[in-house]
Amino acid sequence: MTRNLKRAFEAASRLPAEQQDELAAAILEELVADSAWEKALKSSDTALGNLAHEALEEYRSGKAEPLDPETL
């Protein structure tokens, strides 16, 4: 455990029990969300690679057009 994390947990340990439980739930929720996000990114590698390849092919074949932010 890093020094900063240890300090954060020490500070949190001085909170009332209800606030400690709320903080713990928020931390655990964030860790689960991060894990799900990482899993989603890993599973999208193929799709993103295909989209990038398709975009390059369109660009190389002259089918791509410059983006004009004024027309968005």
Phi, psi and omega per residue, in radians:
M1 nan 2.372 -3.133
T2 -1.286 2.836 3.136
R3 -1.083 -0.731 -3.126
N4 -1.147 -0.712 3.124
L5 -1.153 -0.697 3.108
K6 -1.078 -0.740 3.105
R7 -1.100 -0.694 3.134
A8 -1.118 -0.756 3.123
F9 -1.182 -0.618 3.088
E10 -1.123 -0.739 3.105
A11 -1.134 -0.722 3.141
A12 -1.145 -0.536 -3.120
S13 -1.165 -0.291 3.119
R14 -1.553 -0.089 3.100
L15 -1.339 2.761 3.020
P16 -1.041 2.674 -3.059
A17 -0.936 -0.719 -3.118
E18 -1.095 -0.732 3.118
Q19 -1.214 -0.611 3.068
Q20 -1.076 -0.762 3.130
D21 -1.122 -0.695 3.108
E22 -1.119 -0.759 3.118
L23 -1.118 -0.771 3.120
A24 -1.058 -0.752 3.131
A25 -1.105 -0.709 3.134
A26 -1.144 -0.736 3.130
I27 -1.117 -0.819 -3.135
L28 -1.104 -0.701 3.104
E29 -1.081 -0.718 3.127
E30 -1.145 -0.713 3.117
L31 -1.127 -0.701 3.098
V32 -1.146 -0.749 3.140
A33 -1.110 -0.731 3.110
D34 -1.081 -0.731 3.135
S35 -1.114 -0.751 3.135
A36 -1.132 -0.692 3.129
W37 -1.117 -0.783 3.111
E38 -1.058 -0.745 3.139
K39 -1.120 -0.733 3.137
A40 -1.124 -0.718 3.126
L41 -1.120 -0.743 3.137
K42 -1.110 -0.663 -3.115
S43 -1.360 -0.238 -3.128
S44 -1.677 -0.021 -3.127
D45 -0.920 -0.813 -3.106
T46 -1.117 -0.809 -3.125
A47 -1.093 -0.755 3.136
L48 -1.152 -0.686 3.102
G49 -1.098 -0.732 3.104
N50 -1.104 -0.735 3.112
L51 -1.114 -0.720 3.122
A52 -1.115 -0.756 3.122
H53 -1.079 -0.759 3.135
E54 -1.099 -0.737 3.132
A55 -1.122 -0.726 3.108
L56 -1.112 -0.711 3.122
E57 -1.101 -0.736 3.104
E58 -1.108 -0.717 3.134
Y59 -1.119 -0.836 -3.096
R60 -1.145 -0.521 -3.126
S61 -1.564 0.053 3.096
G62 1.415 0.199 -3.131
K63 -1.495 -0.286 -3.124
A64 -1.371 2.528 3.114
E65 -2.091 2.573 3.091
P66 -1.069 2.528 3.106
L67 -1.492 2.222 3.098
D68 -1.875 1.838 -3.105
P69 -1.018 -0.425 -3.135
E70 -1.198 -0.382 -3.094
T71 -1.715 0.041 3.132
L72 -1.311 nan nan
